[in-house]
Amino acid sequence: MTETGIGASVRRKEDRRFLTGNGNYLDDINVEGQTYAYFVRSPHAHATINGIDTGAAEASDGVVAVLTGKDLAADEIGGLICGWTIHSKDGEPHKAPAHPALAIDKVRYVGDHVAIVVAETAEQAKDAGEKVSVDYSVLPAAAVTATAADASTPLVHDDAPGNVCYDWEIGDAAATDAAFSNAHHITRLELVNNRLIPNAIEPRAAIAEYNMGMDSLTLHTTSQNPHVARLVLSAFNGIAPEHKLRVIAPDVGGGFGSKIFIYAEETVCLWAARKINRPIKWNAERSESFQSDAHGRDHVTTAELALDEGGKFLGMRVHTVANLGAYLSTFASAVPTYLYATLLAGQYTTPAIYCDVLGVFTNTAPVDAYRGAGRPEATFVVERLVDAAAREMGIDPAEIRRKNMIAADAYPYQTPVIQQYDCGDYNKALDDALELFDYTGFAARKEEAKSRGKMRGVGLSSYIEACGIAPSAAVGALGGGVGLWESAQIRFNPTGNVLLLTGSHSHGQGHETTFAQLVSEQLGVPVDNVEVIHGDTERVPFGMGTYGSRSLAVGGSAIVKAAEKVIEKGKKIAAHTLEASEDDIEFSGGNFTVAGTDKSMNIAEVAFSAYVPHNYPEGLEPGLDETAFYDPLNFSFPAGTHIAEVEIDPDTGEIEVVNYAAVDDFGTVVNPMIVEGQVHGGIAQGLGQAMLENAVYDDTGQLVTGSYMDYTMPRADNMPDLKLGFAGVPSPLNPLGVKGCGEAGAIASPAALMNAVIDALSPLGVTDMDMPATPQRIWRAIQDAAA
């Protein structure tokens, strides 16, 4: 390891510009002659459009254009797509109703896009937008997840009977039924995984430019995967040929999944920029983001766990209704299916599992991947069941987990739901977490709280997730529409410093530091001599972007492969210069050395020779610039145990998280400081879901929680001091042995928190509660139990 290589807590290089106010976000970018866009949105969840009068808007000051869905259709611009096909039990592909970027005949959720107004200033565009008159005929709405498929519920789309997108299954139903028929005990829960609204610090934004001379378009956008955006916009939306469309995602202030997708705004702004031959800038207001950014979660689940008399798991049976919103977002179909049900084995040896998922349409904003994307939903089901079973059977929650965990010597381990786990030591992570948490001291702390009139509870969550979705062939066989490999290019300059161009994307994760650390580790180049470039389809090789904790496992592995190519070529150059056989050249710490001698060349000297090839191997190309593409062999599987301790005031229902410990297996940890920050952020989002956040629609489809006045985000005083530990078992499936860390906290913490709340309230006979566990909900449960 170099001093700045793998395992070093190097301070983030990118923070210099962020902390000094020199970041390059979309709002910081302006182009000559730009206009501003405002989107007219539907105030109704479901209505027909009888007509749109744009006259008053067009006559307003500063207005350049007012365009509608009919204009878009006339130019044959394609609608928004879903990139993953799911097949129902009967083999039929999912229903994918047309999703125009601007509504034409009907709107289907509050915030649905109706028209774009382009003006000289943002204020003029908004003022004119409010003058667009739309004649609506309001229709009944389908807004409730649990009843979306009922015969009495209004249809969202005529071509999706019963509002069903798909009726999908996984596992062995017969074997699972047999396990239940032989069970000593069955635990059954009705679970709601509440809908969440992503709230990145930077709302979505876009700048679209058209170059008439080159007949080309440039899109600056808040995207997690600019190459995929370019592919979809060109191949499916027909905006421009791919080589005539450049997509740039500069500094992006948070994504959490919500900026993976191709939205209407980017599509429409690009089309309109060409139409008016002027640049167009659009920045979302927070209220727009609440209404139209893809939401997360929203499952209604019935789950059952069958156990023998000793507490061994025999089978699990799960039925989930998953709300997909009014339209299928880019990857929406995969989240409640292959990213959810394939993780229902958890860390356990449950021999039989069956799950069926009913994906339904409603008159609400589209639902897609949000930090964890299916994995938090699966962990919530599994870990709530395990804790409930332990309580019902009188077994300690830690002991029932230990009794059922996959042994450390059982890998590779094939689960009943497709996944084959690579490696792990789940018992060690559990034991380490119990020690870090001081689990044995909990009883005394509970008694002390009781003496003050407070109630204490402890909750465990032993999670597993699948990161770095792969390989591409398997993803394709399951219905995925893109490959899921990654690219990297290592380009030495003649003076020995390095440009690293990556197809991954950073929107807060610290890649400019960790990726530079990888180069430092592999090639012996100081971190400060490595510049990481990403987010520009014209500068970096085609790549798949960042989501699903894939950056290091896939993107980092591509960097390693490119470094290996650099070393291979460097050995040829060094051997020639040092007058030695290539087989005798060893590379370590940035130096090429003739084995058994003190003759060596630094990699910077090799780079100079490559670009000034006065003394150079015959037939070898000049330059030191290598590109690699890496397609993983399998997912990686981070895992661990999180433990939460809560104290509840029974008079007010107020809840405080007083103790929290997490021990995670992320395999090789490149930068412990950055990983700890990722875990902190994930836990904050998970505790936010469990205690505070809840996106609520009323029966007419109106978003009740449309602002921070109604939608409660976690704040500093909601967070406990976090005790973190690592119990890493390096993955054998990628050259770095990494497993991904960005989503773990959000996956594990909701179940840990809710298990702790139920534990605290269990002496009153409370056995279940939906998220979020707000003071009002807790207080009501206490009052109902006392009645």
C-alpha positions in Angstrom: 0.0 0.0 0.0 1.2 3.5 -0.8 0.6 6.2 1.8 -2.3 7.3 -0.2 -3.4 4.0 -1.6 -6.0 1.4 -0.5 -6.9 1.6 3.2 -5.7 5.2 3.7 -8.2 7.8 5.0 -7.2 10.4 2.4 -9.1 13.7 2.7 -11.4 14.2 -0.2 -9.7 16.1 -3.1 -13.0 17.5 -4.4 -13.9 19.2 -1.1 -11.6 22.1 -1.8 -13.8 23.5 -4.5 -17.1 22.6 -2.7 -16.1 24.1 0.6 -14.8 27.3 -1.0 -18.0 27.8 -3.1 -16.3 26.9 -6.4 -18.3 23.8 -7.4 -19.6 23.6 -10.9 -23.3 22.8 -10.5 -26.0 23.4 -13.1 -27.1 26.7 -11.5 -23.5 27.9 -11.8 -23.5 27.3 -15.6 -24.9 29.9 -18.0 -24.5 30.0 -21.8 -24.7 32.9 -24.1 -28.2 33.7 -25.3 -29.9 31.3 -23.0 -33.6 31.4 -22.4 -35.5 29.9 -19.4 -38.1 27.2 -19.3 -41.2 26.7 -17.1 -43.4 23.6 -17.2 -47.1 23.8 -17.0 -48.2 20.9 -14.8 -51.5 19.3 -14.1 -53.3 20.2 -10.9 -55.4 17.1 -11.2 -54.4 13.5 -10.6 -56.6 12.2 -13.5 -58.4 14.3 -16.2 -58.9 14.5 -19.9 -57.5 17.5 -21.7 -60.2 19.1 -23.8 -58.1 21.9 -25.1 -55.1 24.2 -24.3 -55.3 27.9 -24.9 -51.8 29.3 -25.1 -52.7 32.8 -26.5 -52.4 34.8 -23.4 -49.1 33.2 -22.5 -47.6 33.7 -25.9 -48.5 37.4 -25.7 -46.8 37.9 -22.4 -43.6 39.8 -22.0 -40.4 38.0 -22.9 -42.1 34.8 -24.1 -40.2 33.0 -26.9 -42.4 30.0 -27.3 -45.2 28.0 -25.8 -45.2 24.3 -26.9 -47.6 21.4 -26.1 -47.8 17.7 -26.4 -49.3 18.0 -29.9 -46.2 20.0 -31.1 -44.0 17.3 -29.6 -46.0 14.5 -31.3 -45.9 16.4 -34.7 -42.1 16.3 -34.6 -42.3 12.5 -33.9 -40.4 12.7 -30.6 -40.8 9.4 -28.8 -42.2 9.0 -25.3 -40.3 8.1 -22.1 -39.4 4.4 -21.8 -38.9 1.7 -19.3 -35.6 -0.1 -19.8 -36.4 -3.5 -18.1 -39.0 -5.9 -19.2 -40.7 -8.1 -16.6 -42.7 -11.1 -17.5 -45.8 -12.1 -15.6 -46.5 -15.7 -14.4 -48.3 -16.4 -17.7 -45.2 -15.4 -19.7 -46.7 -12.2 -21.0 -44.5 -9.1 -20.9 -45.5 -6.3 -18.6 -47.9 -3.6 -19.7 -46.1 -0.5 -20.7 -48.6 2.2 -21.6 -47.3 5.1 -23.7 -45.7 7.9 -21.7 -45.5 11.1 -23.7 -43.1 13.7 -22.4 -45.9 16.3 -22.6 -49.4 15.0 -22.0 -51.7 15.1 -25.1 -55.2 13.8 -24.3 -55.1 13.0 -20.6 -53.1 13.7 -17.5 -52.5 11.0 -15.0 -50.9 12.5 -11.8 -50.6 15.8 -10.1 -47.5 17.4 -11.7 -47.9 15.6 -15.1 -46.3 17.8 -17.8 -48.7 19.6 -20.0 -46.7 22.4 -21.8 -43.4 24.2 -21.8 -43.1 28.0 -21.7 -39.8 29.5 -22.9 -39.0 33.1 -22.1 -36.1 35.5 -21.7 -36.1 35.2 -17.9 -37.2 32.6 -15.4 -39.7 35.0 -13.9 -41.3 35.8 -17.3 -41.6 32.1 -18.1 -43.3 31.4 -14.8 -45.7 34.4 -15.2 -46.6 33.3 -18.7 -47.0 29.7 -17.6 -49.7 30.7 -15.2 -51.6 32.2 -18.1 -51.8 28.9 -20.0 -55.4 27.9 -19.8 -56.1 24.1 -19.9 -59.7 22.9 -20.2 -59.8 19.7 -18.0 -62.6 17.2 -17.4 -61.7 15.7 -14.0 -61.9 11.9 -13.7 -62.0 9.6 -10.6 -58.5 8.7 -9.5 -56.8 5.5 -8.4 -54.5 6.6 -5.5 -54.3 3.8 -3.0 -51.7 1.0 -3.4 -53.6 -1.7 -1.6 -56.8 -1.3 -3.7 -55.3 -0.3 -7.0 -56.2 -3.6 -8.6 -59.7 -3.8 -7.2 -62.5 -4.1 -9.7 -64.1 -0.9 -8.4 -60.9 1.2 -8.8 -60.8 3.6 -11.8 -58.5 2.6 -14.6 -55.3 4.6 -15.0 -54.7 3.2 -18.5 -57.2 1.5 -20.8 -54.5 -0.8 -22.0 -53.6 -2.0 -18.5 -56.7 -3.9 -17.3 -57.2 -3.9 -13.6 -54.4 -1.4 -13.3 -52.0 -4.4 -13.3 -48.6 -3.9 -14.9 -47.4 -7.4 -14.1 -48.2 -10.3 -11.9 -44.7 -11.8 -11.3 -43.4 -14.7 -9.2 -40.1 -16.2 -8.0 -39.3 -19.3 -6.0 -40.9 -22.7 -5.5 -44.5 -22.4 -4.4 -45.0 -26.1 -3.9 -41.9 -26.5 -1.8 -42.8 -23.5 0.3 -46.4 -24.7 0.9 -44.9 -28.0 2.0 -42.6 -26.2 4.4 -45.5 -24.4 5.9 -47.6 -27.5 6.2 -44.8 -29.0 8.4 -44.2 -25.9 10.5 -44.3 -25.9 14.3 -44.9 -22.1 14.3 -45.9 -19.5 11.6 -45.3 -15.8 12.0 -47.4 -13.5 9.8 -47.2 -9.8 9.3 -48.9 -7.1 7.3 -46.3 -4.6 6.3 -46.4 -1.2 4.6 -43.1 0.1 3.2 -44.0 3.8 3.0 -43.5 6.0 -0.1 -40.6 8.3 0.0 -39.7 11.5 -1.9 -36.0 11.9 -2.8 -34.6 15.2 -1.6 -31.1 15.7 -3.0 -29.6 19.1 -2.0 -29.6 20.1 -5.7 -32.9 19.8 -7.4 -32.9 18.5 -11.0 -31.9 20.9 -13.7 -31.0 21.0 -17.4 -29.4 23.3 -20.0 -30.1 22.4 -23.6 -28.1 23.9 -26.5 -28.4 23.5 -30.2 -25.6 24.2 -32.6 -27.2 24.9 -36.0 -23.8 24.8 -37.9 -22.9 21.4 -36.6 -26.6 20.2 -36.3 -25.7 19.0 -32.8 -27.2 19.2 -29.3 -25.5 19.5 -25.9 -27.3 18.7 -22.7 -26.0 19.8 -19.3 -28.0 17.8 -16.8 -28.1 16.5 -13.2 -27.6 12.9 -14.2 -26.1 9.8 -12.5 -25.4 8.2 -15.9 -24.9 10.6 -18.8 -24.0 7.9 -21.4 -27.2 6.1 -20.7 -29.1 9.4 -20.9 -27.6 10.0 -24.3 -28.4 6.5 -25.5 -32.0 6.7 -24.5 -32.5 10.2 -25.8 -31.1 9.3 -29.2 -32.2 5.7 -29.8 -35.6 5.8 -28.2 -36.7 9.5 -28.0 -35.3 10.4 -31.4 -33.9 13.7 -30.2 -30.7 13.4 -32.3 -28.3 10.7 -33.5 -26.0 9.6 -30.7 -22.9 11.2 -32.3 -24.8 14.5 -32.5 -25.7 14.6 -28.8 -23.3 15.4 -26.0 -24.4 14.9 -22.4 -22.5 16.6 -19.6 -23.2 15.9 -15.9 -21.0 18.3 -14.0 -20.9 18.5 -10.2 -24.2 17.0 -9.1 -25.5 17.7 -5.6 -26.8 14.3 -4.7 -28.7 11.6 -6.6 -29.8 8.7 -4.4 -31.4 7.0 -7.5 -33.7 9.9 -8.5 -31.2 11.2 -11.1 -30.7 7.9 -12.9 -33.8 8.2 -15.0 -34.7 10.0 -18.2 -37.3 12.6 -17.4 -39.7 14.7 -19.5 -37.9 17.9 -18.7 -34.5 17.0 -20.3 -36.3 15.5 -23.3 -38.5 18.5 -23.9 -35.8 21.1 -23.3 -33.5 19.5 -25.9 -36.3 19.3 -28.5 -37.4 22.9 -27.8 -33.9 24.3 -28.0 -33.6 23.0 -31.5 -37.0 24.3 -32.3 -36.3 27.9 -31.2 -32.5 27.7 -32.0 -31.6 29.1 -28.6 -30.3 27.5 -25.4 -32.8 26.7 -22.7 -32.2 26.5 -19.0 -34.5 24.8 -16.5 -34.1 24.6 -12.8 -36.7 22.7 -10.8 -38.4 24.4 -7.9 -38.5 22.2 -4.8 -42.3 21.9 -5.2 -41.8 20.5 -8.7 -39.4 18.0 -7.4 -41.9 16.8 -4.8 -44.5 16.3 -7.5 -42.6 14.8 -10.4 -39.2 13.3 -9.4 -39.5 9.6 -9.2 -40.6 8.5 -5.7 -39.4 5.4 -3.8 -40.7 2.3 -2.0 -44.5 2.1 -1.6 -45.1 -1.6 -1.0 -48.0 -3.3 0.7 -46.9 -6.8 1.8 -48.2 -9.9 3.5 -45.3 -12.0 4.8 -45.1 -15.3 6.5 -42.3 -17.2 8.1 -42.5 -20.9 8.9 -40.3 -22.3 11.7 -39.7 -25.6 13.5 -39.9 -26.1 17.2 -36.3 -25.0 17.7 -36.6 -21.8 15.7 -35.1 -22.9 12.5 -36.5 -21.3 9.4 -38.4 -23.7 7.1 -40.0 -21.4 4.6 -41.0 -17.9 3.7 -44.0 -16.8 1.7 -44.5 -13.2 0.6 -47.1 -11.4 -1.4 -46.4 -7.8 -2.3 -48.4 -5.1 -4.1 -45.9 -2.6 -5.5 -47.1 0.8 -6.6 -45.4 1.9 -9.8 -47.2 5.2 -10.1 -48.9 6.5 -13.2 -46.2 5.5 -15.7 -43.3 3.1 -15.8 -40.1 5.1 -15.0 -36.8 4.0 -16.6 -36.0 1.1 -14.3 -39.2 0.9 -12.3 -40.3 -2.6 -13.2 -37.1 -4.2 -11.9 -37.1 -2.6 -8.4 -40.0 -4.6 -6.9 -39.0 -7.8 -8.7 -35.4 -8.7 -9.4 -33.9 -6.1 -7.0 -36.3 -7.1 -4.2 -37.5 -10.6 -4.1 -34.1 -12.1 -5.0 -32.8 -10.8 -1.6 -35.6 -12.4 0.5 -33.2 -15.1 1.7 -31.4 -12.5 3.6 -28.4 -13.9 5.6 -30.3 -17.1 6.3 -30.5 -20.8 5.2 -34.3 -20.7 4.6 -34.7 -23.7 2.3 -37.9 -22.7 0.6 -39.1 -19.2 -0.5 -41.9 -18.1 -2.7 -42.8 -14.5 -3.6 -45.4 -13.0 -5.9 -45.4 -9.3 -6.8 -48.4 -7.5 -8.3 -47.1 -4.3 -9.9 -49.9 -1.7 -10.1 -50.5 1.6 -11.8 -52.0 4.5 -9.8 -52.6 8.2 -10.4 -49.5 9.2 -8.5 -46.0 10.2 -9.5 -43.9 7.3 -11.0 -42.0 5.2 -8.5 -38.5 3.9 -9.2 -35.2 3.3 -7.6 -34.4 5.2 -4.4 -31.2 4.5 -2.3 -31.1 0.7 -2.0 -33.8 0.1 -4.6 -35.6 -3.0 -3.6 -33.0 -4.1 -1.1 -34.4 -2.0 1.8 -37.9 -3.3 1.0 -36.6 -6.9 1.2 -34.6 -6.4 4.3 -37.6 -4.8 6.0 -39.7 -7.9 5.2 -37.1 -10.4 6.4 -35.9 -8.6 9.5 -39.4 -7.6 10.7 -40.4 -11.3 10.3 -37.4 -12.6 12.2 -37.8 -10.3 15.1 -41.5 -11.0 15.3 -40.9 -14.8 15.2 -38.3 -14.4 18.0 -40.7 -12.6 20.2 -43.6 -15.0 19.5 -41.4 -18.1 20.3 -39.5 -16.6 23.2 -36.1 -16.7 21.6 -33.6 -13.9 21.9 -33.5 -11.9 18.6 -29.7 -12.3 18.3 -29.9 -16.0 19.0 -32.6 -16.8 16.4 -30.5 -15.0 13.8 -27.3 -16.9 14.8 -29.2 -20.2 14.7 -30.2 -19.6 11.0 -27.3 -17.7 9.5 -25.3 -19.1 6.6 -22.0 -20.5 7.9 -18.8 -18.8 7.0 -17.6 -22.0 5.2 -20.7 -22.5 3.1 -19.7 -20.3 0.2 -20.5 -20.0 -2.6 -24.0 -20.3 -1.3 -27.0 -20.8 -3.6 -30.2 -19.2 -2.3 -33.7 -20.4 -3.3 -34.3 -17.1 -5.1 -31.6 -17.0 -7.9 -28.8 -15.3 -6.0 -25.5 -17.1 -5.3 -23.7 -15.3 -2.5 -19.9 -15.0 -2.9 -18.5 -14.9 0.6 -19.2 -13.6 4.1 -19.0 -14.2 7.9 -22.4 -13.1 9.1 -22.0 -14.5 12.6 -18.8 -12.4 13.1 -20.5 -9.2 12.0 -23.4 -10.0 14.4 -21.1 -10.8 17.3 -19.0 -7.7 16.7 -22.1 -5.5 16.5 -23.5 -6.9 19.7 -20.2 -6.1 21.5 -20.0 -2.6 20.0 -23.6 -2.0 21.0 -23.1 -3.4 24.5 -26.1 -5.8 24.0 -25.6 -7.5 27.4 -25.9 -4.1 29.1 -29.3 -3.3 27.5 -31.4 -4.9 30.3 -29.8 -2.5 32.9 -30.3 0.5 30.6 -34.0 -0.5 30.1 -34.5 -0.7 33.9 -32.9 2.7 34.4 -35.1 4.2 31.7 -38.1 2.6 33.4 -37.2 4.4 36.7 -37.6 7.7 34.8 -41.0 6.7 33.4 -39.5 5.9 29.9 -39.7 2.8 27.7 -36.7 1.3 26.0 -36.4 -1.1 23.2 -33.7 -2.8 21.1 -34.0 -3.8 17.5 -31.6 -5.8 15.2 -31.4 -5.9 11.5 -29.0 -8.3 9.8 -29.2 -7.2 6.2 -27.7 -8.3 2.9 -27.7 -6.5 -0.4 -26.7 -7.1 -4.0 -24.4 -4.5 -5.6 -22.8 -4.0 -9.0 -25.6 -5.7 -11.0 -24.1 -8.2 -13.3 -23.1 -9.9 -15.4 -24.5 -8.3 -18.5 -25.6 -11.6 -20.0 -27.6 -12.5 -16.9 -29.1 -9.1 -16.7 -30.2 -9.3 -20.3 -31.7 -12.8 -19.7 -33.8 -11.3 -16.9 -35.1 -8.5 -19.1 -32.6 -5.7 -18.6 -32.2 -3.4 -21.6 -28.6 -2.3 -21.2 -25.2 -3.9 -20.4 -23.9 -3.3 -16.9 -20.1 -3.2 -17.4 -17.9 -0.2 -16.8 -15.0 1.5 -18.5 -11.8 3.3 -17.4 -9.0 5.0 -19.3 -5.6 5.8 -17.7 -3.8 8.4 -19.7 -0.3 9.4 -18.7 1.0 12.8 -19.6 4.7 13.0 -20.7 5.6 14.5 -17.3 4.2 11.5 -15.4 1.0 12.8 -14.0 -2.2 11.0 -14.9 -5.7 11.6 -16.3 -8.2 9.0 -15.2 -11.3 9.0 -17.3 -14.1 6.9 -15.8 -17.6 5.9 -17.1 -18.8 6.0 -13.5 -20.2 9.2 -12.1 -19.7 11.0 -8.8 -22.5 12.9 -7.2 -21.2 13.1 -3.7 -19.5 9.8 -3.1 -15.9 11.0 -3.3 -14.8 9.2 -6.4 -12.2 11.8 -7.3 -10.4 10.7 -4.2 -11.0 7.0 -4.0 -10.4 6.5 -7.7 -7.2 8.4 -7.4 -6.2 6.2 -4.5 -6.7 3.2 -6.7 -4.3 4.6 -9.3 -1.9 5.5 -6.6 -2.1 1.9 -5.2 -1.7 0.3 -8.6 0.8 2.5 -10.3 2.6 4.3 -7.4 1.6 7.8 -8.6 0.9 10.3 -5.9 -2.8 11.0 -5.4 -2.3 14.7 -6.1 -0.9 13.8 -9.5 -4.1 12.0 -10.6 -7.0 14.0 -12.1 -10.3 12.1 -12.3 -12.6 13.1 -15.1 -16.2 11.9 -15.4 -19.6 12.9 -16.5 -19.0 14.1 -20.1 -19.9 11.8 -23.0 -17.5 13.6 -25.3 -14.5 13.2 -23.0 -14.8 9.8 -21.3 -15.3 6.3 -22.7 -18.9 5.0 -22.8 -19.8 3.9 -19.3 -22.9 3.0 -17.3 -22.8 5.6 -14.5 -23.3 5.2 -10.8 -26.1 3.6 -8.9 -26.6 0.4 -7.0 -23.3 0.8 -5.2 -21.5 -0.3 -8.3 -18.7 2.3 -8.5 -15.8 0.5 -6.9 -16.9 -3.1 -7.6 -17.4 -2.4 -11.3 -15.8 1.0 -12.1 -12.9 0.4 -9.8 -12.3 -3.0 -11.3 -12.1 -1.4 -14.7 -9.5 1.0 -13.3 -7.4 -2.0 -12.1 -7.7 -3.6 -15.5 -6.5 -0.4 -17.3 -3.6 -0.2 -14.8 -2.6 -3.7 -15.6 -2.4 -2.8 -19.3 -0.2 0.3 -18.4 2.2 -1.9 -16.4 2.4 -4.5 -19.1 3.4 -1.8 -21.7 5.7 -0.2 -19.1 7.6 -3.4 -18.7 8.4 -3.5 -22.4 9.7 0.1 -22.3 11.7 -0.4 -19.1 13.2 -3.7 -20.4 14.4 -2.0 -23.6 15.9 1.0 -21.7 17.5 -1.1 -19.0 18.8 -3.6 -21.5 17.1 -6.5 -19.8 14.6 -9.3 -20.6 11.0 -8.3 -20.2 10.5 -11.4 -18.1 13.1 -10.0 -15.6 11.3 -6.7 -15.1 9.4 -6.4 -11.8 7.0 -3.6 -10.9 6.3 -2.3 -7.4 5.6 1.1 -5.8 5.8 2.9 -9.1 9.2 1.5 -10.1 10.2 -1.0 -12.9 13.2 -2.9 -11.6 15.5 -5.6 -13.1 15.1 -8.5 -10.8 18.1 -9.1 -8.5 19.7 -5.7 -9.4 19.5 -2.0 -8.4 18.7 -1.0 -12.0 15.2 0.6 -12.2 13.1 3.2 -13.9 10.3 5.1 -12.3 6.9 5.0 -14.0 7.2 8.8 -14.7 10.4 8.1 -16.6 8.7 5.3 -18.5 5.9 7.7 -19.5 8.4 10.3 -20.7 10.1 7.6 -22.8 6.7 6.6 -24.2 6.0 10.1 -25.4 9.6 11.0 -26.4 10.5 7.6 -28.0 14.2 8.4 -28.9 15.3 5.1 -27.3 12.3 2.9 -27.7 11.4 -0.8 -28.4 11.0 -1.5 -32.1 7.4 -2.0 -33.1 5.8 -0.7 -29.9 3.4 2.2 -30.3 4.4 5.4 -28.6 2.3 6.8 -25.8 1.0 5.5 -22.4 -2.7 5.5 -22.6 -4.8 2.4 -21.9 -8.5 1.7 -21.7 -10.3 -1.2 -20.2 -13.9 -2.4 -19.9 -14.9 -4.7 -17.0 -18.1 -6.9 -16.9 -18.4 -8.5 -13.5 -18.9 -12.2 -12.9 -21.7 -11.7 -10.4 -23.1 -9.2 -8.0 -21.1 -8.4 -4.9 -23.0 -9.0 -1.6 -22.3 -6.5 1.3 -23.9 -7.6 4.5 -23.8 -6.8 8.2 -25.8 -6.2 11.4 -27.2 -2.9 12.6 -28.7 -2.5 16.1 -30.8 0.4 17.3 -31.9 1.3 20.8 -34.8 3.7 21.3 -36.3 5.5 24.3 -39.9 6.5 24.2 -41.8 8.9 26.4 -45.2 7.2 26.9 -46.9 10.6 27.7 -46.1 12.2 24.3 -45.0 9.3 22.1 -41.7 11.1 21.5 -38.9 8.8 20.3 -35.2 9.2 20.7 -32.6 7.0 19.2 -30.1 6.7 22.1 -27.7 4.0 20.8 -26.9 2.7 17.4 -24.2 0.3 16.3 -23.4 -1.0 12.8 -20.9 -3.6 11.7 -20.7 -4.0 7.9 -18.9 -6.3 5.5 -17.9 -4.2 2.6 -15.0 -6.4 1.6 -11.9 -4.3 0.9 -12.3 -0.8 2.2 -10.4 1.8 0.0 -10.9 4.9 2.2 -12.3 4.2 5.6 -13.2 7.9 6.2 -15.3 8.1 3.1 -17.0 4.7 3.8 -17.9 5.9 7.3 -19.5 9.0 5.8 -21.5 6.9 3.3 -22.7 4.7 6.2 -23.7 7.8 8.2 -25.7 9.2 5.3 -27.4 5.9 4.6 -28.4 5.5 8.2 -29.8 9.0 8.3 -32.0 8.3 5.3 -33.1 5.0 6.7 -34.0 6.5 10.1 -35.7 9.3 8.2 -38.0 6.7 6.6 -38.6 4.9 9.8 -39.4 7.9 12.0 -40.3 10.9 9.9 -40.8 10.7 6.1 -44.0 9.7 4.4 -45.3 10.7 1.0 -49.1 10.8 1.3 -51.8 11.2 -1.4 -55.4 11.7 -0.6 -58.2 9.7 -2.2 -58.4 12.1 -5.1 -54.7 11.8 -5.9 -53.6 15.1 -4.4 -50.2 15.1 -2.9 -50.8 16.1 0.7 -47.1 16.1 1.6 -46.0 18.5 -1.1 -43.5 20.6 0.8 -41.2 20.6 3.9 -44.2 21.9 5.9 -45.8 18.5 5.5 -42.9 16.1 4.6 -40.4 15.8 7.5 -36.8 15.3 6.7 -34.3 14.0 9.3 -32.2 16.7 11.1 -29.1 16.6 13.2 -31.1 16.2 16.5 -32.8 13.1 15.1 -29.4 11.3 14.7 -27.6 9.4 17.5 -23.9 9.0 17.8 -23.1 6.1 15.5 -20.8 3.3 16.5 -19.4 1.8 13.3 -17.2 -1.3 12.6 -16.1 -3.3 9.6 -15.9 -7.0 9.4 -14.8 -7.3 5.8 -14.4 -10.5 3.9 -12.9 -9.6 0.4 -15.1 -10.7 -2.5 -13.4 -13.3 -4.8 -15.4 -12.0 -7.7 -13.6 -8.8 -8.5 -9.9 -7.8 -8.5 -10.3 -5.4 -5.6 -12.3 -7.6 -3.3 -14.8 -4.7 -2.8 -18.5 -5.0 -2.2 -20.1 -1.5 -2.2 -21.1 0.6 0.7 -23.3 3.5 -0.4 -26.7 2.0 0.3 -26.1 -0.2 3.3 -27.3 2.2 6.0 -30.6 2.9 4.2 -31.1 -0.8 3.8 -30.5 -1.9 7.4 -31.7 0.9 9.6 -35.5 1.0 9.0 -36.0 -2.5 10.2 -33.6 -2.0 13.2 -35.5 1.1 14.2 -39.0 -0.4 13.9 -37.9 -3.6 15.7 -36.7 -1.4 18.5 -39.9 0.5 18.7 -42.0 -2.7 18.8 -39.7 -4.1 21.4 -40.2 -1.0 23.6 -44.0 -1.1 23.2 -44.3 -4.9 23.4 -45.0 -5.0 27.2 -48.2 -3.1 26.3 -49.2 -5.8 23.8 -48.2 -3.8 20.8 -46.9 -6.2 18.1 -46.8 -4.1 14.9 -46.7 -0.5 13.6 -46.3 1.0 10.2 -43.5 3.4 9.3 -43.0 6.2 10.0 -43.1 5.7 13.8 -44.0 9.3 14.5 -44.8 10.5 18.1 -48.5 10.7 17.2 -48.6 7.1 15.8 -46.7 5.8 18.9 -48.9 7.8 21.3 -52.0 6.4 19.6 -50.7 2.9 19.9 -50.1 3.4 23.6 -53.6 4.8 24.1 -55.2 2.0 22.1 -53.3 -0.6 24.1 -54.4 0.9 27.4 -58.1 1.1 26.3 
